[in-house]
Amino acid sequence: MTIEMSGHLTCSACNIIGCESQTETIFVSDGKGGFGIIELKDSVVEGDDLELICAASIL
């Protein structure tokens, strides 16, 4: 990711009860490997539950 990719990140999820979303402001540094999402070990298909893990370096 580059610093030009800084902005707003919105995560939305829906289930039988309804939908929710949360928006956060993300600032990406120019540092190589400054921000990323840790890859999932298993494949994901529609209907699966999943948890995304974000990682950021401290510079």
Secondary structure, DSSP 8 states (H G I E B T S, - for coil): --GGG-EEEEEEEEETTEEEEEEEEE---SSTT-EEEE--SS---TT-----EEEE---
